[in-house]
């Protein structure tokens, strides 16, 4: 059974969050290094978890590290980069079997934490640089990942609309940076970026599972002891209250299906209840199979191949994205806006509202299904500055009224219309 989240300060700018849950057989420990999004350092930071997972003190190369993971009953290593608001997050984590299943009485929580600490604090750096071969391989992989983003046109369109709405906001930068920035990196500059990250990052350590977190706490406390660091605060996204004008941007590619994204502002920063109402309104608008956009724009009128709405409460941005034939672009845009107007007028059935509420509640209940989803949930809330459990969020959803949904819809203003469509002289049908 899950317990409440327990938070402890381990050192300056270092916090440990523990969520004990006896239903799991594994423990997941992650070290999240959090720094402001900065165009000068994004690509270097994105490369670091790939280099850090290559080896560490006592496991000098990838083969030795994997042997060590195998010795810990098949422990798995997590290395990732993500973003939240104006923050970039470099994550190193380890998932180990709980101690009670160790055949030889090994202390897997402690040993896993020690390995994670070595990966974070003692990666393989020689003569002030990462090993050249590892660096070249991982840098090329990063470049390929960045350049491949254009291949998923739906994701690319949403990304471009967010960039356009950001207009200089670091939160609109992409978590990997640019291919040009990645190409400019060297094995030495990557090592310099690593040292800067360790010095300046706010650190959120998260432990999820049935095991004894005190062992992990002791290991991490020792790892940070005596370090002189200069961590900074989390950086909130810059929120624009409302749109004064609509910006329209079209980009042309060799595509058969156009992608259109409508980016909306959702008003000035509001309290938790208003944010929950906006989330429920967005789901009613285009977040479920019973939503206005799905039933009308996609199913009834057949204007789109898909049409969905999403709300980011950190940035205060609501987006609707759809796949549409060129001949239906204007009709689809008009109908998307018309369905928002329907909610503003209160033209939705109580049964539809309750079904939508139920679907959101079910998705919140699913958060506790895996250690990874629990970690993602609570880390997001910690950075957001309002730590609530999925159960508390469910109760908040239950309290939202019909009038609050209508009020939320009336706070929404259209800011940007981004269209990715075929070239004017394209022969693609």
C-alpha positions, 0 to 999 in steps of 0.5 A, a space after each residue: 500500500 502506498 504511503 505519503 511522499 516523504 521529503 528530506 534535505 540531504 545537502 545544499 540543493 539536494 532533496 530526497 523524496 521517498 514513496 514507499 509502496 509494498 506492492 512492488 518487487 523492485 526499487 527505483 532510485 533516480 538522481 535528477 540534476 536540474 538546471 535552467 534551460 539555456 541555449 548555450 548548454 542544452 546540447 551538452 547536457 543532453 549528451 551527458 547521460 549518454 556518456 555517463 552510462 558508458 562507465 564509472 569508477 570500478 566499471 571502466 567501460 560499458 561491458 564492465 558496467 553491464 556485468 555489474 548490473 547483471 550481478 545485481 540480479 539484472 538491475 537496469 540503468 536509467 539515463 535520460 534527459 527531459 524538460 519541465 517548464 524552464 528546466 532541463 533535467 538530466 537523470 541517472 537512475 537504477 532499478 533493483 530487485 528488493 532486498 527480500 528476494 536476494 538469494 544470498 542476502 545481498 543489500 541490493 538497495 545499498 549496492 544499487 545506490 552506490 553504483 548510481 552514485 559512482 555513475 553520477 560522480 565518477 564517470 570515465 573522464 581522463 585528462 579532462 575529457 571523456 574517452 574520444 571513441 565514446 564521445 564520437 559515438 554518442 554525439 553522432 547518436 544525439 545529432 541523429 536523434 535531433 535531425 530525426 525529429 522532423 520525421 514524426 510530422 505530428 510531434 514536429 508540428 506541436 514542437 514548432 507551435 510551442 517554439 513560436 508561442 515561446 518567443 524567446 522563453 527558454 521553456 520553448 527550447 527543445 530538450 536536445 538543443 540543435 544539431 549545430 550545437 551538438 556538432 560543436 561539442 568536443 570530448 573536453 567541452 562535454 567534460 567541462 559541461 559535466 563539471 558545471 552541471 554537478 556544480 550548478 544543478 538542483 538535485 532531486 533524488 527520488 526513491 520508489 518501492 518497498 525497500 528501506 530508503 535509509 540505505 539509499 539516503 546514507 549513500 547519497 548523503 555521503 556522496 554529496 558531503 563536502 562538495 562545494 556546489 552552487 545550485 540555483 532554483 527551479 525556473 518557472 515558465 513565462 506565462 502570457 495571460 492572453 493573446 492580443 492577436 493571432 499569429 499564423 505560420 505555414 511551413 511546406 514539406 513533401 507531405 500527403 497529410 497536412 498537420 495543423 496546430 492551434 495554440 491557445 493561452 489559458 489566462 493568468 496563473 490561477 489556483 489549483 482549482 482553476 487549473 483542475 477545471 482547465 484540465 477537465 475542460 480540455 479533456 471535454 474539448 478534445 481529450 477523450 473519445 467522447 470529446 467535442 473534437 473527436 465526435 464532431 470534427 473527426 467523426 461526424 464531419 470527417 474533417 480530420 484524420 485525428 484531432 486532439 487537445 492537450 493542456 500544459 498547466 506549467 506553461 499555461 498553453 492549450 494546444 489542438 493538433 490535427 491531421 487534415 487534407 489541404 482542402 479541409 484546412 479552413 473548414 477544420 480550423 473553423 469547426 475546432 473554434 466552433 466546438 470551443 464556443 459550444 463549451 463556452 455556451 455550456 452546450 454539453 451534456 451532463 452525462 458526457 461531462 461525467 464520462 470525461 471526469 471518470 476517464 481522467 480519474 482512471 488515468 490518475 489511478 493508473 499513475 500508481 501502477 509502476 514506479 516510473 510513473 509515480 516518479 514522473 508524477 511526483 518529480 513534476 509536482 515538485 518542480 511545479 511547486 505544488 506537491 499533490 498525490 494522484 488521489 488528491 487530484 482525483 478529489 479535486 476533479 470530483 469537485 469541479 462544477 459545470 460553471 467552472 468548466 464554462 468559465 475555464 473555456 472563456 479564459 482561452 484565447 487563440 494565439 498561434 496557428 501553425 500549419 505544416 502542409 505540402 509544397 505548392 508545386 508538390 505532386 503528393 496527393 
